[in-house]
Amino acid sequence: MVRNCLLFIVIFLSFNVRAVPVDAVEAMLPPGSQLALLAIDAKTQKQVINIDSDTLLPPASTQKVVTALASSLYLPEDFRFETTVLRSGKDIVFRFGGDPTLKRKDLQLLISALKARGIRQITGDVWLDDSIFTGYQRAIGWPWDILGVCYSAPSSAITLERNCVQGSIYSEEGKRLTRVFVPEHQPVSVSTDALAVNKETQKSLHCDLELHYDNNNHYQLSGCLPYRKNPLPLKFAVQNPELYVADVLEEELKRAAIVVKGKIRIGSPAGTEVFIAKHTSAPRDDLLKIMLKRSDNLIADNLLKTIGHRYYQQPGSFSNGAAAIKSILKENAGINLHNAVLVDGSGLSRNNRMTAQQIMDVIAYVYQHPASGIQAMLPISGIDGTLKYRNSVRYSPLKTRLAAKTGSLYGSYNLAGILKNQQGKDVLVVQLVTNYHIAESEDRPSKVASPITQFERELYQALFTSSLTMH
């Protein structure tokens, strides 16, 4: 009897789930927005919803799943970035392998290895070998106005401290000008003539904080900054990684009391090389997990160039790396990206274009091949990574239910991953929202969620309850 009552309740509740037309969900987006949406039952492969899944749109950082899959299929599991020190005659060579996680303390340990070999004086030159990569350090389509911030740090063979320098700027009441602070050990110069103002003055002058920089790692802040009780943290992208590392290396060699008679040069000398020491990064899957959880652009782009280097047996670049990824996915996973536009590995370029169906092909392969480990690396709603604080999915009943890669650029808000619905079934979903803009004149109470948050909350709750309908 109890069993029959429970069955009746389940059936009753299932019939009382409110149908949610996808048009009503899409209408929550601001006018002019464009949506591509594809959801598939993971077990039956039946489409749950399909809106413009063959339209090419900016993938943003959902593209990192493509880079992750290509890396998993092509690079060996024990792959690590390497930084090597060698002797070539009177010269010392630091051969950089594009390690996006190389730290200053790692460089110090390599210098310690020189001393351990009894090297107290370098009578020749010190070479920084960057031959593993070639071409642009910033992909085509990276906007000029973000090149000074760390999430768009240059993708270079010679990389140190994520090609990023931290500092802070102070705007204090009673002071006309702001002031900046950068740790002394950082070989960059930062100055400011930005005004410290109240918010009303800033608004009336239409005056924002601006960052200017040059290729010598000089930074200039100008414009206005409202008064702040605490300093504003700053993260500058190193503009010239070769100069930056050369300056750091010169300082560290002096600190180690190793005298250099020659110069610090970029490149490599001719002649026989003798191994001295090597630093290696974390292995492949550890790097991929960081890349996907944190949406790390530098890891993604340096992996792409490394894949291009290995696949074509030539210095890696954005161009050959993207071509290699397309070939690897076609050859090893049967995924055809022939008409996709891949410009980098991070998705940062505004020139990248993929369809929801192409991204779905990648997500489906990842789901069907759990041994790759990629699904377990995706951020989890309300728990970690870029989904930890995403308001649309961080609360019950969606908390912990969505494992997905996020992606955002100016006007784009994307998600691609796996949702476990209330019946315990897995739904694969790809959401691409572009041309999303809210009018500046829109007056929305502070406690009211943004349109994109309302849209996503309704969409994923409807997918969770299996109530989303085409009409």
Buried (B, 14 or more C-beta within 10 A) or exposed (E): EEEEEEEEEEEEEEEEEEEBBBEEBBEBBBEEBBBBBBBBBBEEEEEBBBBBBEBBBBBBBBBBBBBBBBBBBBBEEEBBBBBBBBBBBBBBBBBBBBBBBBEBEBBEEBBEBBEEEEBEEBEBBBBBBBEBBBBBBBBEBBEEEBBBBBBBBBBBBBBBBBBBBBBBBBBBEEEEEBBBEBEEEBBBEBEBEBBBBEEEBBEEEEBEBEBEBEEEBBBBBBBBBBBBEEBBEBBBBBBBBBBBBBBBBBEBBEEBEBEBEBEBBBEBBEEEBEEBBBBBBBBBBEBBBBBBBEBBBBBBBBBBBBBBBBBBEEBBBBBBBBBBBBBBBEEBBEBEBEEBBBBBBBBBBBBBBBBBBBBBBBBBBBBEBEEBBBBEBBBBBBEEBBBEEBBBBBEEEBBBBBBBBBBBBEBBBBBBBBBBBEEEEBBBBBBBBBBBEEEEEEEEEEEEBBBBBBBBBBBBBBBBBBBBBEE
